[in-house]
Amino acid sequence: SPLDESHATGLLEYPQYTRPPAYRGWPVSEVLLSGNHAQIAKWRREQAILRTLKRRPELLDKANLSFEERQLVSRLEKSNLPGESKGK
């Protein structure tokens, strides 16, 4: 939706998948296959935060994050985040 676009949220977009449930050997998250829309929305938001932290962490300073999301960022910053190539 337009409200999820990076220019509206201040975060990079979450990964987007389509069928089949695995692509090039990479499985799609079970959450996305579950049909639980609330859990899917939460997963997408967390993935957008993670992707932003990996690629453009300076954007998080101005992002509209909840207290829980700020805690998530703090935990992720303390953990060893695996690298992600810029093209994904």
FIVEX-506128 format. One record per residue: x, y, z of N, C-alpha, C in turn. Coordinates in steps of 0.02 Angstrom, whole numbers, padded with zeros to 5 digits, always signed. Layout:
! residues N
XYZXYZXYZ
...
***
This chain:
! residues 88
+00042-00059+00000+00000+00000+00000+00044+00062+00000
+00018+00118-00022+00058+00180-00022+00083+00200+00047
+00047+00181+00099+00068+00198+00166+00130+00159+00188
+00145+00104+00153+00204+00063+00169+00265+00083+00129
+00258+00128+00082+00315+00148+00040+00368+00183+00082
+00431+00175+00061+00486+00201+00101+00482+00276+00112
+00457+00313+00063+00453+00385+00072+00399+00405+00123
+00353+00361+00137+00300+00375+00185+00318+00353+00256
+00357+00299+00262+00372+00272+00328+00442+00290+00353
+00486+00309+00308+00555+00323+00329+00596+00260+00335
+00568+00203+00316+00604+00139+00318+00609+00112+00247
+00658+00070+00235+00661+00034+00172+00605-00017+00171
+00585-00039+00112+00530-00086+00107+00550-00156+00131
+00501-00193+00154+00511-00262+00174+00521-00305+00111
+00550-00365+00119+00557-00409+00061+00488-00429+00035
+00483-00437-00029+00419-00456-00059+00427-00522-00095
+00381-00567-00083+00383-00634-00112+00319-00648-00150
+00323-00697-00193+00265-00721-00228+00271-00797-00230
+00223-00829-00258+00227-00902-00264+00281-00920-00314
+00315-00973-00308+00307-01031-00265+00334-01019-00195
+00323-01066-00149+00345-01057-00080+00421-01059-00070
+00458-01074-00123+00532-01070-00121+00554-01042-00188
+00606-01001-00185+00632-00970-00246+00707-00975-00245
+00735-01006-00297+00807-01016-00302+00836-01048-00239
+00797-01093-00211+00818-01129-00151+00807-01091-00086
+00781-01030-00089+00768-00991-00030+00694-00998-00010
+00680-01025+00048+00610-01033+00068+00578-00967+00087
+00515-00961+00072+00475-00903+00092+00456-00914+00166
+00456-00861+00205+00439-00866+00276+00371-00899+00285
+00367-00943+00334+00303-00977+00349+00249-00926+00368
+00269-00871+00397+00220-00819+00416+00182-00796+00354
+00217-00787+00298+00185-00763+00237+00137-00815+00208
+00150-00877+00221+00107-00930+00195+00049-00946+00242
+00050-00918+00302+00001-00935+00354-00068-00906+00341
-00072-00849+00308-00137-00817+00298-00157-00773+00356
-00117-00769+00409-00131-00728+00467-00108-00656+00452
-00155-00614+00434-00138-00547+00409-00104-00503+00462
-00123-00511+00525-00090-00472+00578-00017-00493+00585
-00004-00558+00584+00065-00582+00589+00105-00563+00527
+00073-00565+00469+00108-00545+00407+00127-00471+00411
+00082-00429+00434+00097-00357+00440+00154-00346+00489
+00154-00382+00545+00208-00376+00595+00274-00398+00565
+00274-00455+00530+00335-00481+00499+00362-00431+00448
+00318-00403+00407+00340-00354+00357+00371-00293+00390
+00341-00269+00442+00367-00210+00477+00436-00226+00507
+00443-00284+00539+00507-00303+00568+00560-00311+00514
+00541-00340+00457+00589-00348+00402+00610-00280+00374
+00563-00233+00370+00580-00166+00346+00629-00132+00393
+00619-00141+00458+00665-00113+00508+00733-00145+00501
+00735-00211+00496+00798-00247+00489+00835-00226+00426
+00800-00222+00371+00831-00202+00307+00858-00130+00312
+00820-00087+00343+00842-00018+00351+00904-00014+00396
+00905-00053+00450+00962-00054+00494+01025-00078+00458
+01017-00128+00415+01075-00155+00378+01100-00107+00324
+01053-00076+00289+01073-00037+00229+01077+00038+00240
+01031+00066+00279+01027+00139+00288+01010+00155+00361
+01053+00137+00408+01036+00145+00479+01020+00217+00498
+01046+00266+00462+01032+00336+00479+00958+00353+00471
+00922+00315+00430+00850+00328+00421+00810+00312+00484
+00836+00268+00526+00800+00248+00586+00794+00306+00636
+00840+00354+00633+00837+00410+00679+00772+00450+00671
+00748+00455+00610+00687+00494+00596+00625+00452+00585
+00633+00386+00586+00576+00342+00573+00527+00344+00632
+00464+00336+00616+00412+00335+00667+00406+00264+00694
+00446+00249+00746+00447+00183+00775+00414+00183+00844
+00379+00128+00858+00349+00120+00924+00405+00103+00975
+00387+00104+01038+00434+00085+01091+00461+00015+01079
+00416-00032+01062+00436-00101+01050+00483-00106+00990
+00469-00067+00938+00512-00067+00879+00580-00038+00895
+00583+00013+00937+00648+00041+00958+00687-00012+00998
+00652-00051+01039+00685-00105+01076+00712-00157+01028
+00674-00173+00976+00696-00220+00925+00760-00194+00892
+00762-00131+00874+00822-00102+00843+00881-00108+00891
+00870-00094+00954+00924-00099+01004+00951-00170+01008
+00905-00219+01010+00927-00290+01012+00965-00308+00949
+00940-00287+00892+00973-00303+00829+01042-00271+00824
+01049-00210+00849+01113-00176+00848+01165-00213+00890
+01142-00244+00944+01188-00280+00989+01206-00349+00962
+01166-00375+00918+01179-00442+00890+01224-00435+00828
+01252-00489+00807+01291-00489+00745+01243-00499+00687
+01230-00446+00650+01185-00450+00593+01223-00478+00534
+01196-00530+00502+01228-00553+00440+01222-00499+00387
+01272-00493+00345+01271-00443+00292+01217-00459+00240
+01196-00408+00207+01146-00416+00154+01171-00375+00095
+01172-00406+00037+01196-00368-00021+01146-00314-00039
+01169-00261-00067+01127-00202-00080+01074-00215-00133
+01082-00267-00174+01035-00277-00229+00974-00317-00210
+00969-00343-00150+00913-00387-00133+00854-00350-00108
***
